[in-house]
Amino acid sequence: MEKLRSELQAENEGVVLPLATNWIGGPKDVQRKKAEGKKASSVVFAVKGSKMAKQLLIGGLRTAGITYDVERLVNAGPDSFCRACSRWGHVDAKCGSLKMPVCMLCAGSHLTKDHKCNVVGCKAKAGQNCTHNVNKCVNCKGNHIAKVN
């Protein structure tokens, strides 16, 4: 991993990796993937500076003469709430339902930020709950908003 770290810094001008690089899942997962015939695995690394991070997210990272895609690592656990599908256990950056959003207020097929009351004269802004809304949880079908845990 130290050799990879050195190569990444040498082949990518301005890249400084202040922490050690690590395989996602650890050495046992890498060995399992090799046994399954897979030729690649994912590596986690941190870069110094948000400007460099943005540049790598757009242009990728070179090593061994090949440019690889880079994506932001998003840690999510069972208590993470997705703003796209209004379900627990992941975040919108990793949601498989981005094209089919679900409102956390009414379980309608729109993002919560786009939720609006259709009652004439209601002063609630887009994305806000109001007394006219019939709350519905997409997770348990209960009469509450989905973000109640």
KAHU-V696918 format. One record per pair of residues at least 12 apart in sequence whose C-alpha atoms are under 10 Angstrom apart, sorted by the first residue. I is the first residue (numbers start at 0). J is the second residue. Records with the same first field share a line. If there is no record, write none. Layout:
# KAHU-V696918
I: J + J
This chain:
# KAHU-V696918
0: 19 + 20 + 21 + 22 + 42
1: 19 + 20 + 21
2: 20
3: 19 + 20 + 21 + 42 + 62 + 63
4: 16 + 17 + 18 + 19 + 20 + 21 + 44 + 62
5: 62
6: 61 + 62 + 63
7: 20 + 60 + 61 + 62 + 63
8: 46 + 60 + 61 + 62
9: 61 + 62
10: 60 + 61 + 62 + 63 + 64 + 65
11: 55 + 59 + 60 + 61 + 62 + 66
12: 51 + 61
13: 46 + 47 + 48 + 51
14: 45 + 46 + 47 + 48 + 51 + 52 + 55 + 60
15: 45 + 46 + 47 + 48 + 51
16: 44 + 45 + 46 + 47 + 48
17: 44 + 45 + 46 + 47
18: 43 + 44 + 45 + 46 + 47
19: 43 + 44 + 45
20: 42 + 43 + 44 + 45
21: 41 + 42 + 43 + 44 + 45
22: 40 + 41 + 42 + 43 + 44
23: 40 + 41 + 42 + 43 + 44
24: 40 + 41 + 42 + 43
25: 42
28: 40
29: 41
41: 69
42: 69
43: 69 + 70 + 71 + 72
44: 71 + 72
45: 71 + 72
52: 69 + 70 + 71
53: 69 + 70 + 71
54: 69
55: 67 + 68 + 69 + 70 + 71
56: 68 + 69 + 70 + 71
57: 69 + 70
71: 92
72: 92 + 93
73: 89 + 90 + 91 + 92 + 93
74: 89 + 90 + 93
75: 87 + 88 + 89 + 90 + 93
76: 88 + 89 + 90
77: 89
78: 90 + 148
79: 91
80: 145 + 146 + 148
81: 93 + 94 + 96 + 97 + 100 + 101 + 103 + 146
82: 94 + 97 + 100 + 101 + 102 + 103 + 110 + 111 + 112 + 146
83: 95 + 96 + 97 + 98 + 99 + 100 + 101 + 102 + 103 + 108 + 109 + 110 + 111 + 112
84: 96 + 97 + 98 + 99 + 100 + 101 + 102 + 103 + 106 + 108 + 109 + 110 + 111 + 137 + 138 + 145
85: 100 + 101 + 102 + 103 + 104 + 106 + 110 + 111 + 136 + 137 + 138 + 144 + 145 + 146
86: 101 + 102 + 103 + 136 + 137 + 138 + 145 + 146
87: 138 + 145 + 146 + 148
97: 110
101: 114 + 136 + 137 + 145
102: 114 + 126 + 135 + 136 + 137 + 144 + 145
103: 126 + 128 + 134 + 135 + 136 + 137 + 138 + 143 + 144 + 145 + 146 + 147
104: 126 + 127 + 128 + 129 + 132 + 133 + 134 + 135 + 136 + 137 + 142 + 143 + 144 + 145 + 146
105: 128 + 132 + 133 + 134 + 135 + 136 + 137 + 140 + 142 + 143 + 144 + 145
106: 133 + 134 + 135 + 136 + 137 + 138 + 140 + 144 + 145
107: 135 + 136 + 137
110: 126
111: 125 + 126 + 127 + 128
112: 124 + 125 + 126 + 127
113: 125 + 126 + 127
114: 126 + 127 + 128 + 132
115: 127 + 128 + 129 + 132
116: 128 + 129 + 130 + 131 + 132
117: 131 + 132
118: 131 + 132
128: 144
